[in-house]
Amino acid sequence: METEKVILKNKRMVLHYQIADYLLNMMKHSETPIDGRLLSEERLKYLFGVSRATVRHALDHLSRKGMIIKKQGKGNFWTNAS
């Protein structure tokens, strides 16, 4: 499955917040089920053209807001709060 890279354009917002917002919008406008798995960190890194640390910051932000659950070795999953 080939996915086009996403270009983040908001120069005033920190990258990891832009990624978190993009993921939230993607979830809200798609068929992703609650408790559905997010793309891997590696895939998100490629998709956004950023470092793994930036992707992790975005996922940590969503986790702190209660939007995702991080399961070591399994991946990241949307919660009912989303």
Helices and strands as residue ranges (DSSP letters): H 15-28, H 41-48, H 52-64, E 68-71, E 75-78
